[in-house]
Amino acid sequence: MEQAKYPYKAISLLVSLLLLLGTLLLAGCQTAESDADTAETVAVAEPELVETATAVSPTEEPPAEPAAEPIPVDNCLDCHTNKDLLIQTADPEEEVINENEGEG
């Protein structure tokens, strides 16, 4: 079997043919109307002003500060954090009588 002296030459030819074929296929998908429409659109298009996210329009007023609302009274928190009140309102410990002890 005889080996080719220049295998790179055959590979480069094959790659070139595939690129040419791909280009022709892509060019065949376009229509004459789409090319003309695109050319007109590009020629007529006017630049648009794009606002950035940091820009503030002059007609926009900053939101008003919310009125200071009174803080609601939390009676539970007041009662449970007052040590003297807890001692005063605590239930006294009752002496438990054990009936298992004694005579019997």
Secondary structure, 3 states (H helix, E strand, C coil): CCCCCCHHHHHHHHHHHHHHHHHHHHHHHCCHHHHHHHHHHHHHCCCCCCCCCCCCCCCCCCCCCCCCCCCCCCHHHHHHHCHHHHHHHCCCCCCCCCCCCCCC
